[in-house]
Amino acid sequence: MKLFTRYNRINLSMMVALFLISGVTYYFLINYILIHELDEALEDYRARIESYVRGHGELPPVSVADETRVSYRPTSQAPKVLPPENVTMRDTIENELHKYRQQRYIQKARTGSYLVTLSKPIEGTKMLTRTVVIITVVMLLVVIVASLIVNQLVLRRLWQPFYNALAQVKTFKLGNNRLPAFAQTDIEEFSYMNTLLAETVGSAEAEYQLLKEFTENASHEIQTPLAIIRSKLDLVIQEEGLSDRQAEALKSVYSGIKRLTKLNQSLLLLTKIENRQFSQTSRVDLLEKVSEKLGQFQEFWQNNDISWSQELNPAWIDANPELIEILLTNLISNAGRHNRPGGSIHIRLTANELRVSNSGSDTALDTSRLFRRFYKEVQNSQHNGLGLSIVKQICDQLLIRISYQYSGGLHQFTLSWD
């Protein structure tokens, strides 16, 4: 969920809750105030009746023109005032039931005691309350909608530097010698973020370059001693008079030197690929290249009792010929090296896809680590675990998509390009 969406949901929920609470509170508050005004009007009317009785000794005549309904009824009770209450009475003019606010008290006059009933209609008060509440609710709704629109526009604009920085970081890639350029902003938090990102990215790029230089230099420096050791071992092995134990030991040493040499060459190749030293591109005939590789590996497959089939169609790609050569060599050779005696290999080439399928282990490979450096399906394997890493590095540089799946007992590697 995006930050805008989360913020708008929280903001909208709070506004709706505030709107409901304030609307209900406002309704009861206005209703209370208006009822209180009616009670005061009834009290004032009672005070005027009492004043009239003190001056004239009798109750004043009832006025039919006044909206306050007044009635007198003789009683023997002592003078007292009853609390106001809401009652329902029939309107004599409209002949309908309406709610009234009623005040009753015992008034003593010269001719005796009377129960005086004062009633004022609440309908006008309810209409006024409803009108005020509706106007208030509409205004609150307008304010909420306007606030949401303004927040959406303002927040999107305020957060734009953040998304610009993310876009710059997303396009950044170690080793391309192009550091992201973060835009200037007058927002202090985003400016501080851009500064930290620039420093972090710059430091990572510098350390990456140092690591690549170290790997390349170390690989170059190791090559010469390894070549000397191999040549000396060749001379020693060719000498006569070596015992079987000595010959076996020298053979083991020679095998280890050979593996170390291959590992050094693979690391040097990875460094060259990462440094983009294979930048020249040309039109490569994949049908010709794949057919050539199949011819090179046929003898090895025959010696290991591996059957193979091919389905090749014309295909071309704009890429570096050396990288394509390395890519096909690693991918097709892996199909034979990681196969089993009596296994099978199938090569399928179309205009935009190359699929290499081979039998092998009965379980799928770990896709989360498959293309990592030094990953081995079997830890004591004689291979250095860099073949698929080189394949992935080449595919990334040539914008070729690579995928792996295990289906029908076959390990399938698929290369696809536009």
Secondary structure, 3 states (H helix, E strand, C coil): CCHHHHHHHHHHHHHHHHHHHHHHHHHHHHHHHHHHHHHHHHHHHHHHHHHHHHHHCCCCCCCCCCCCEEEEEECCCCCCECCCEEEEEECCCCCCEEEEEEEEEEEEECCEEEEEEEEEECHHHHHHHHHHHHHHHHHHHHHHHHHHHHHHHHHHHHCHHHHHHHHHHHHCCCCCCCCCCCCCCCCHHHHHHHHHHHHHHHHHHHHHHHHHHHHHHHHHHHHHHHHHHHHHHHHHHHCCCCCHHHHHHHHHHHHHHHHHHHHHHHHHHHHHHHCCCCCCCEEEEHHHHHHHHHHHHHHHHHHCCCEEEEEECCCEEEECHHHHHHHHHHHHHHHHHCCCCCCEEEEEEECCEEEEEECCCCCCCCCCCCCCCCCCCCCCCCCCCCHHHHHHHHHHHHCCEEEEEEECCEEEEEEECC
